[in-house]
Amino acid sequence: MQKIGASELIINKRGAIYHLNLRPEEIADTVITVGDPDRVKQVSRHFDEIEFSHQHREFITHTGRIGRKRISVISTGIGPDNIDIVLNELDALVNIDFESREARQQLRSLQIIRVGTSGSLQADIPVDSFVASTHGIGMDNLLHFYRVQYDEEEKQILQAFITQTQLHNHLSHPYVYGAGISLLKKFTEGFHQGITVTCPGFYGPQGRVLRLGLALPGLNEALTQFSFGHHRITNFEMETAAIYGLGRALGHSCLSLSAIVANRLSRTFSSDGDATVGKLIRHTLDMLVKD
């Protein structure tokens, strides 16, 4: 096997990977990712014990247990660029030998569950409801830097999205990847399910107007109206498609769960988004410890 160079896999003096500052034994096989660093404590306060906690930059990690279930929660920060760091470094922690700098012969597959906030793009998905993302459509360009294969359904969804929206004529070419099916099946009751669009920004890329005008004023309408068979776009945010694409490429099972704090059609915003996120966290942990 080819040795990975020091500039490619950066390991610090304590034997930890560069950005996350984690050693392999400090990460669990089930990982919850949250965008907001303060949300890590909202998750880990439900642990029976916290065996490890660490912070480096915006990346905070708590690893602990609920009963016999070992879980890590990591803050990613916002956006696909941060997901590129977190997913690659999580994979390196479990699938690269730091001593030999070679990929392990026996690869481990992590369960990676994003728990975050999102804006609804459908009238029947109100604020304070939950969405489990069947697929993520990326309107950034991150996954175009990697070799990742689509399955047949993903190819069809992508072609339908391009044909119906024509957004590729104005933006970078979209990509689409699906959730881990075994994880998705756990989150049906109490969840809307649908396609989540991942945007490369919060304001213009999500159709918000403050002082700058929009190059694509009809963007949100195009997303709301998209349909393919039983699939429709339910919501948008800034990480899901990148998690799904990198997870697919690296062999991990991924799922994105969103607390809807805004409905962009009705222009409403949750009066207590923290409480909604708290309910989502508790429900997510309850489902994960049933394994």
C-alpha positions as CSV (number, residue, x, y, z in Angstrom):
1,M,0.0,0.0,0.0
2,Q,1.1,3.5,-0.7
3,K,2.3,5.6,2.2
4,I,0.4,8.9,2.8
5,G,2.7,11.9,2.9
6,A,3.0,14.2,5.9
7,S,1.5,17.1,4.0
8,E,-1.6,15.1,3.1
9,L,-2.3,13.4,6.4
10,I,-1.3,16.0,9.1
11,I,-0.8,14.5,12.5
12,N,0.1,16.8,15.5
13,K,2.5,16.1,18.4
14,R,-0.1,14.3,20.5
15,G,-0.8,11.9,17.6
16,A,-4.1,13.5,16.7
17,I,-5.4,14.5,13.3
18,Y,-4.9,18.2,12.3
19,H,-8.3,20.0,12.5
20,L,-10.4,17.8,14.7
21,N,-7.4,17.2,17.1
22,L,-8.6,13.7,17.7
23,R,-6.8,10.4,18.1
24,P,-8.4,7.2,16.7
25,E,-9.5,5.9,20.1
26,E,-11.4,9.1,20.9
27,I,-14.1,8.6,18.3
28,A,-17.1,6.3,18.5
29,D,-18.6,4.3,15.6
30,T,-21.8,6.4,15.9
31,V,-21.2,10.1,15.3
32,I,-23.7,13.0,15.5
33,T,-22.6,16.1,13.8
34,V,-24.0,19.6,14.6
35,G,-23.2,22.9,13.0
36,D,-23.3,25.0,16.1
37,P,-20.4,24.4,18.7
38,D,-22.8,25.2,21.5
39,R,-25.1,22.4,20.4
40,V,-22.5,19.8,21.3
41,K,-23.4,20.3,25.0
42,Q,-27.1,20.0,24.2
43,V,-26.5,16.5,22.9
44,S,-23.9,15.3,25.4
45,R,-25.9,16.4,28.4
46,H,-28.1,13.3,27.7
47,F,-25.1,11.0,27.9
48,D,-24.8,8.8,31.0
49,E,-21.1,9.6,31.0
50,I,-18.7,11.7,29.0
51,E,-15.3,9.9,28.6
52,F,-13.6,12.5,26.4
53,S,-14.1,16.2,25.4
54,H,-11.9,18.4,23.3
55,Q,-12.0,21.7,21.3
56,H,-9.9,22.9,18.5
57,R,-11.1,25.9,16.5
58,E,-14.8,25.4,15.8
59,F,-14.5,21.7,16.2
60,I,-15.7,20.5,19.6
61,T,-16.0,16.8,20.3
62,H,-17.6,14.9,23.2
63,T,-17.5,11.2,23.3
64,G,-19.5,9.2,25.8
65,R,-22.1,6.6,26.4
66,I,-25.8,6.2,26.9
67,G,-26.2,2.8,28.5
68,R,-23.9,0.5,26.4
69,K,-24.1,2.7,23.3
70,R,-20.9,4.7,22.6
71,I,-21.6,8.0,20.8
72,S,-19.5,11.0,19.7
73,V,-20.9,14.4,18.9
74,I,-18.9,16.8,16.9
75,S,-19.5,20.4,15.8
76,T,-18.7,21.0,12.1
77,G,-19.3,24.7,11.7
78,I,-21.3,25.8,8.7
79,G,-21.0,24.8,5.1
80,P,-19.7,22.2,2.7
81,D,-16.1,23.3,3.1
82,N,-16.2,22.4,6.8
83,I,-17.9,19.1,5.9
84,D,-15.0,18.2,3.6
85,I,-12.6,18.5,6.6
86,V,-14.8,16.7,9.1
87,L,-15.8,13.7,6.9
88,N,-12.3,13.1,5.6
89,E,-10.8,13.4,9.1
90,L,-13.4,11.1,10.7
91,D,-12.6,8.5,8.0
92,A,-8.9,8.9,8.5
93,L,-9.3,8.2,12.2
94,V,-10.9,4.8,11.7
95,N,-9.5,3.7,8.3
96,I,-5.9,4.9,8.2
97,D,-3.1,3.5,10.4
98,F,-1.3,6.6,11.8
99,E,1.9,4.7,12.4
100,S,2.4,3.3,9.0
101,R,0.4,6.1,7.2
102,E,-1.4,3.4,5.1
103,A,-5.1,2.6,4.7
104,R,-6.1,-0.3,6.8
105,Q,-7.0,-3.6,5.1
106,Q,-10.2,-3.9,7.2
107,L,-12.2,-0.8,6.8
108,R,-14.8,0.5,9.4
109,S,-18.1,2.1,8.5
110,L,-19.3,4.8,10.7
111,Q,-22.9,5.9,11.3
112,I,-22.9,9.7,10.8
113,I,-26.1,11.6,11.7
114,R,-26.4,15.3,11.1
115,V,-28.8,17.0,13.5
116,G,-29.4,20.6,12.5
117,T,-31.8,23.4,11.5
118,S,-33.3,24.1,8.2
119,G,-35.8,26.1,6.2
120,S,-38.9,24.5,4.7
121,L,-39.8,24.9,1.0
122,Q,-43.3,23.4,1.2
123,A,-46.4,24.9,2.7
124,D,-47.4,21.7,4.4
125,I,-44.1,21.4,6.3
126,P,-44.5,24.0,9.1
127,V,-42.0,25.5,11.5
128,D,-41.2,23.2,14.5
129,S,-41.6,20.0,12.4
130,F,-38.9,17.5,11.5
131,V,-37.4,16.4,8.2
132,A,-35.4,13.3,7.4
133,S,-33.5,13.8,4.2
134,T,-33.9,11.0,1.6
135,H,-31.4,12.7,-0.7
136,G,-29.2,15.8,-0.8
137,I,-28.9,17.9,-3.9
138,G,-25.7,20.0,-3.7
139,M,-25.6,23.4,-5.4
140,D,-22.0,23.9,-4.3
141,N,-19.1,22.3,-6.2
142,L,-17.4,20.2,-3.4
143,L,-18.3,16.7,-4.7
144,H,-17.0,17.5,-8.2
145,F,-13.5,17.3,-6.8
146,Y,-14.0,13.6,-6.0
147,R,-14.8,10.4,-7.9
148,V,-18.1,9.2,-6.6
149,Q,-20.6,7.0,-8.4
150,Y,-24.4,7.7,-8.6
151,D,-26.9,4.9,-8.4
152,E,-29.6,4.7,-11.0
153,E,-32.2,6.5,-8.9
154,E,-29.8,9.3,-8.2
155,K,-29.0,9.7,-11.9
156,Q,-32.7,10.0,-12.7
157,I,-33.4,12.5,-9.9
158,L,-30.4,14.6,-11.1
159,Q,-31.5,14.6,-14.7
160,A,-35.1,15.6,-13.7
161,F,-33.7,18.4,-11.5
162,I,-31.6,19.7,-14.3
163,T,-34.4,19.5,-16.8
164,Q,-37.0,21.1,-14.7
165,T,-35.0,23.8,-13.0
166,Q,-32.4,24.7,-15.6
167,L,-30.3,26.0,-12.6
168,H,-27.1,24.5,-14.1
169,N,-27.2,27.2,-16.7
170,H,-26.7,29.8,-14.0
171,L,-24.9,27.9,-11.1
172,S,-22.4,25.2,-10.8
173,H,-23.6,21.8,-12.0
174,P,-25.6,20.1,-9.2
175,Y,-25.0,16.7,-7.7
176,V,-27.3,14.3,-5.7
177,Y,-26.7,11.5,-3.3
178,G,-29.0,9.4,-1.1
179,A,-29.1,8.7,2.7
180,G,-28.0,5.5,4.3
181,I,-31.2,3.4,4.0
182,S,-30.8,1.5,7.2
183,L,-30.6,4.8,9.1
184,L,-33.4,6.4,7.2
185,K,-35.8,3.6,8.0
186,K,-35.4,4.4,11.7
187,F,-36.8,7.9,11.2
188,T,-40.2,7.7,9.6
189,E,-42.7,8.3,12.4
190,G,-43.0,12.0,13.2
191,F,-40.8,13.0,10.2
192,H,-41.5,14.4,6.8
193,Q,-39.2,12.8,4.3
194,G,-37.9,14.4,1.1
195,I,-35.0,15.9,-0.8
196,T,-32.8,18.5,0.9
197,V,-31.0,21.1,-1.1
198,T,-27.6,22.1,0.2
199,C,-26.7,25.7,-0.5
200,P,-23.2,27.3,-0.5
201,G,-24.5,30.3,1.5
202,F,-27.3,31.6,3.8
203,Y,-28.4,34.8,2.1
204,G,-28.4,35.0,-1.7
205,P,-28.0,31.3,-2.2
206,Q,-31.1,30.7,-0.2
207,G,-33.1,33.6,-1.9
208,R,-32.8,36.1,0.9
209,V,-32.8,39.8,0.1
210,L,-31.2,42.3,2.4
211,R,-29.3,45.0,0.5
212,L,-28.1,43.0,-2.5
213,G,-30.4,42.0,-5.3
214,L,-30.6,38.4,-6.5
215,A,-29.3,37.0,-9.7
216,L,-31.9,34.2,-9.5
217,P,-35.0,35.7,-8.0
218,G,-37.1,32.6,-8.9
219,L,-34.7,30.1,-7.3
220,N,-36.9,29.2,-4.3
221,E,-40.0,28.8,-6.5
222,A,-38.1,26.5,-8.8
223,L,-37.0,24.3,-5.9
224,T,-40.5,24.2,-4.4
225,Q,-42.1,23.1,-7.7
226,F,-39.6,20.3,-8.5
227,S,-41.0,16.8,-8.5
228,F,-39.9,13.4,-9.7
229,G,-42.2,10.5,-9.0
230,H,-42.9,10.6,-5.3
231,H,-39.8,12.8,-4.7
232,R,-40.0,16.5,-3.9
233,I,-37.7,19.1,-2.4
234,T,-38.8,19.6,1.2
235,N,-36.1,22.0,2.6
236,F,-32.7,23.5,2.3
237,E,-29.6,24.1,4.4
238,M,-25.8,24.0,4.0
239,E,-24.4,20.5,4.7
240,T,-26.5,17.5,3.8
241,A,-25.5,16.8,0.2
242,A,-21.8,17.1,1.1
243,I,-22.2,14.6,4.0
244,Y,-24.1,12.2,1.8
245,G,-21.7,12.4,-1.1
246,L,-18.5,12.1,1.0
247,G,-20.1,9.4,3.2
248,R,-21.0,7.4,0.0
249,A,-17.4,7.7,-1.3
250,L,-15.8,6.7,2.0
251,G,-18.2,3.9,2.8
252,H,-20.1,5.4,5.8
253,S,-23.8,5.4,6.5
254,C,-25.2,8.9,6.7
255,L,-28.4,10.6,7.6
256,S,-29.4,14.2,7.9
257,L,-32.2,15.2,10.3
258,S,-33.5,18.8,10.4
259,A,-35.6,20.8,12.8
260,I,-37.6,23.2,10.6
261,V,-37.1,26.7,12.1
262,A,-38.3,28.7,9.1
263,N,-40.9,28.3,6.4
264,R,-39.8,30.3,3.4
265,L,-43.2,30.2,1.7
266,S,-45.1,31.7,4.6
267,R,-42.1,33.7,5.8
268,T,-42.6,32.4,9.3
269,F,-39.9,31.6,11.9
270,S,-40.0,29.4,15.0
271,S,-40.8,31.3,18.2
272,D,-38.6,28.7,20.1
273,G,-36.2,27.0,17.7
274,D,-34.0,25.9,20.6
275,A,-36.9,23.9,22.0
276,T,-37.5,22.3,18.6
277,V,-33.9,21.3,18.2
278,G,-33.9,19.9,21.8
279,K,-36.9,17.7,20.9
280,L,-35.1,16.5,17.8
281,I,-31.9,15.7,19.7
282,R,-33.8,13.6,22.3
283,H,-35.7,11.7,19.6
284,T,-32.5,11.1,17.7
285,L,-30.7,9.7,20.7
286,D,-33.7,7.5,21.6
287,M,-33.7,5.9,18.2
288,L,-30.0,5.4,18.1
289,V,-29.8,3.6,21.5
290,K,-32.4,1.1,20.4
291,D,-29.7,-0.6,18.2
